[in-house]
Amino acid sequence: MFKKMAALLFMLVLVFATPGFAQDSQKESRVEGPVVRSSKDNSTLTVRVRSTNSERTVHYDSSTKWVSQYHGDKKVNNIDSSEVKDGDQVICLGTNDEKGEFHATTVSKRLSHSPH
């Protein structure tokens, strides 16, 4: 009986210690607000987070997807990173690394409809 319980315990430890069986530790996060400043050299955007009125540095790389979209519109346009300027409203989706740095997988430039 003891051998069976020990074997079962060993298998449980093995399953949960194996990557892929454990839950994903990187939960997708969101940073939203106006771009305060950008640095192409450092591949970062500094965004003023609306909810906390604090600044958050958003890191990006060659795998980051850049899009634009009008508020309330379903159509999404692919853009280049150079089209995001200081003052633009953005929604950045990504993950926080072990150092707490936010790395964007998608940066969405929010477009506003011009008054008619």
Order of alpha helices (4+ residues) and beta strands (2+ residues): alpha-beta-beta-beta-beta-beta-beta-beta
